[in-house]
Amino acid sequence: MLKVQLAIVLAAAVGDSGHVDAVDPAPPNYGGPINVGTSRRNLKASILGERITFHNCDAEEYLASFSGTPYNYVVFYQSLWFFDDEAQIERILHILKDGNGRFATKLLIAEWALQASSKEAWPHVLATLSIANLKMKVMEDGTNVCSPVSPEWFRRFFTREMMEVVEEKLITPPKESREGMWEVGVVLKERYAERIRAAYKDDQRARLAADTMRESAVAAYAQIGGDLENVGTMDIWTGVIRLA
């Protein structure tokens, strides 16, 4: 699964002789201020357009119908958290493993690391966990943190499935990254606190835990000055996994 931004980077990297199949189930009207559909059309009309084919379907559906030449790489870039649950992530990884190279030689993953190299990014980590916790209770809440698997989760899975991790490393996003600011901004709103109270109105213990998770993110935000412009973005875990 690929964000449009990554499709641009990969299309530039593969050169005139390469091709990128970008798989994304997001509807054309998703996102803003420029939605997914507009971004795809703009990219197809650019000088890189011929190097990219967009597929508006999920990853399992795409691989089930795949019959072409194996790729050099299958790439999941900050997309596995969008999957509905852990079981769906495991299924797609099993499909790739059991393909024994039919789909690609290597799997590349970049996903949020749930850890931070600076105190400015810890509010992002805590806010994300709060959002994920609420998502478990209210799936149709407008957020996309559905399955926040961690680097340790990946290590356990690949060890259990005897899949070789060729390389892994952490990347600290630049200060210009806005992901942390956006998600902390969601948690700070009183409307978000009201959603927690509504979701857990019949479960006092769960509501207390959800409230506390939010409050820990708010406290971390206060410790860096209480200014969204100060909020950093958590680290990113990257892994290279051999498929054949």
C-alpha positions, 0 to 999 in steps of 0.5 A, spaced: 500 500 500 502 506 498 501 513 499 501 518 493 507 521 496 511 515 496 509 513 489 512 519 486 519 518 490 518 510 487 517 512 480 523 517 480 527 512 483 525 506 478 527 510 472 524 510 465 525 502 465 521 501 471 514 501 474 510 502 480 503 499 482 500 503 487 495 499 491 490 503 496 483 502 498 482 509 500 476 512 496 478 518 491 475 523 496 479 521 502 484 526 505 485 534 504 486 539 503 487 535 496 484 529 496 486 522 494 483 522 487 485 529 485 493 527 487 492 521 483 490 525 477 495 530 478 501 525 478 498 521 472 498 527 468 505 529 470 512 526 467 512 520 472 505 518 470 507 513 465 511 509 470 505 509 475 499 505 475 494 506 481 489 500 483 483 502 488 483 496 492 486 493 498 492 489 498 489 482 499 485 483 493 490 485 489 495 479 490 489 474 489 489 477 482 496 478 481 499 474 475 505 478 473 512 478 473 515 478 480 517 485 483 523 487 486 520 490 492 513 490 495 513 496 500 508 498 505 509 505 507 506 507 514 500 503 511 499 497 516 496 501 521 490 502 517 489 495 517 482 493 520 486 489 525 492 485 527 489 478 523 489 482 517 496 484 517 498 477 519 494 475 513 497 479 508 504 477 511 503 470 510 500 471 503 507 474 501 511 469 505 507 463 502 508 466 495 516 464 495 518 469 491 512 469 486 510 476 488 517 479 490 524 478 492 524 483 498 519 486 503 520 493 505 516 496 511 516 503 514 512 504 520 511 508 526 516 506 531 511 508 538 518 511 541 521 518 540 528 520 540 526 527 543 521 529 548 518 533 543 515 527 540 513 523 546 506 527 546 505 524 539 506 517 541 502 518 547 496 521 543 497 515 538 496 510 543 490 514 546 487 515 539 488 507 537 484 505 544 478 509 542 478 506 535 477 499 538 471 502 541 468 506 536 471 504 529 467 509 525 470 515 529 474 518 523 481 516 525 486 511 521 490 508 527 486 502 527 492 497 528 498 500 531 503 494 531 510 496 534 517 494 531 517 488 537 511 486 534 514 485 527 520 482 530 516 477 534 512 475 527 518 474 523 522 470 528 516 466 529 515 465 521 522 464 520 522 470 515 529 473 515 530 480 517 536 483 512 536 490 515 532 494 520 533 501 523 530 507 526 529 514 522 527 520 526 523 525 522 525 532 520 522 537 525 518 539 519 514 533 519 507 535 521 504 528 523 505 529 531 502 536 531 496 533 527 494 527 532 496 531 538 491 536 536 486 531 535 487 529 542 487 536 545 480 538 543 474 538 548 470 534 543 475 528 543 474 528 551 467 528 550 467 522 545 471 518 550 466 519 555 460 517 550 464 511 548 465 508 555 459 511 558 457 504 560 464 502 563 467 506 568 473 502 569 475 503 561 473 510 561 478 511 567 483 508 563 481 512 556 481 518 560 488 517 563 491 515 556 489 522 554 491 526 560 498 523 559 498 525 552 496 532 554 501 532 560 507 531 555 504 536 551 504 541 557 512 539 558 514 542 552 511 548 552 504 547 550 504 549 543 503 545 537 508 548 533 513 545 538 510 538 537 515 533 534 513 526 530 515 520 533 521 515 530 519 511 524 521 503 524 524 500 517 525 493 515 528 489 509 525 482 509 527 477 504 521 473 501 525 469 496 
